[in-house]
């Protein structure tokens, strides 16, 4: 779970790749650097992420069996909401209990 600002968007085949500036990390099961690529299937029911927009994102690390693909994936049904101080507070509180 992290707070990120969308820097760029590019459609690649059946997916959309977002370049994201990672602003804050709330729940971290894998390391994140200050800039990451976030991949979203074009069939995802997630809200459209706008360039320049700030979002609270819950994504997972996806590594294929051959270990040739290692990326951050926002799955269908994943959590992507516009960032607000209230959302950030709720996530921080939840992270303390999980």
Phi and psi in degrees as a GROMACS rama.xvg file:
@    title "Ramachandran Plot"
@    xaxis  label "Phi"
@    yaxis  label "Psi"
@TYPE xy
-152.372  161.717  UNK-2
-101.007  125.851  UNK-3
-140.057  154.146  UNK-4
-110.345  129.453  UNK-5
-77.2473  120.736  UNK-6
-96.0296  -36.8085  UNK-7
-156.415  159.242  UNK-8
-136.384  137.374  UNK-9
-147.213  129.109  UNK-10
-83.6227  127.667  UNK-11
-128.689  101.036  UNK-12
62.071  -122.921  UNK-13
-92.9551  12.9059  UNK-14
-132.142  163.012  UNK-15
-116.563  131.98  UNK-16
-107.759  123.968  UNK-17
-108.444  133.325  UNK-18
-88.9827  124.077  UNK-19
-123.12  133.265  UNK-20
-89.6191  116.795  UNK-21
-79.8561  115.831  UNK-22
-92.5846  -42.9106  UNK-23
-148.347  147.624  UNK-24
-113.896  128.682  UNK-25
-105.128  -48.9826  UNK-26
-131.717  114.691  UNK-27
-123.89  108.145  UNK-28
-97.5799  -12.9295  UNK-29
-143.418  151.86  UNK-30
-68.9024  142.81  UNK-31
-120.997  143.772  UNK-32
-102.29  177.526  UNK-33
-67.1506  -24.8943  UNK-34
-129.819  130.198  UNK-35
-135.045  161.89  UNK-36
-102.73  131.388  UNK-37
-111.861  124.5  UNK-38
-102.649  136.573  UNK-39
-133.056  125.722  UNK-40
-62.9354  140.617  UNK-41
-66.6184  -13.081  UNK-42
-90.9808  0.417047  UNK-43
-63.5421  139.094  UNK-44
-83.5406  12.593  UNK-45
-70.5089  155.218  UNK-46
-66.1536  149.195  UNK-47
-64.2889  135.136  UNK-48
-97.2088  124.868  UNK-49
-93.7545  140.727  UNK-50
-59.9102  134.172  UNK-51
88.1814  -13.5154  UNK-52
-78.1572  153.417  UNK-53
-112.254  134.99  UNK-54
-136.742  155.206  UNK-55
-99.4947  120.19  UNK-56
-124.5  136.528  UNK-57
-117.864  107.661  UNK-58
-125.198  171.868  UNK-59
-130.463  154.577  UNK-60
-79.2162  129.86  UNK-61
-116.645  119.237  UNK-62
-124.015  127.885  UNK-63
-78.2422  171.793  UNK-64
-62.5012  -31.0265  UNK-65
-83.8807  -4.75885  UNK-66
59.2943  30.1293  UNK-67
-99.0322  -10.0123  UNK-68
-126.826  121.08  UNK-69
-140.483  105.043  UNK-70
-150.207  169.37  UNK-71
-95.6196  128.182  UNK-72
-122.545  129.727  UNK-73
-98.0843  105.515  UNK-74
-76.7589  163.337  UNK-75
-58.4622  130.776  UNK-76
83.354  3.87849  UNK-77
-70.2523  172.344  UNK-78
-98.2589  117.602  UNK-79
-145.514  105.951  UNK-80
-128.83  148.917  UNK-81
-57.03  137.221  UNK-82
-73.1783  134.348  UNK-83
-140.241  157.656  UNK-84
-57.4737  -35.0298  UNK-85
-64.4  -47.1963  UNK-86
-58.9621  -43.4833  UNK-87
-61.5542  -42.3726  UNK-88
-63.2473  -43.4111  UNK-89
-63.1044  -40.3688  UNK-90
-68.8778  -41.6095  UNK-91
-59.8486  -43.0577  UNK-92
-64.3169  -43.7597  UNK-93
-65.0111  -38.4977  UNK-94
-63.9494  -31.1397  UNK-95
-67.547  -28.5162  UNK-96
-93.6161  -14.1879  UNK-97
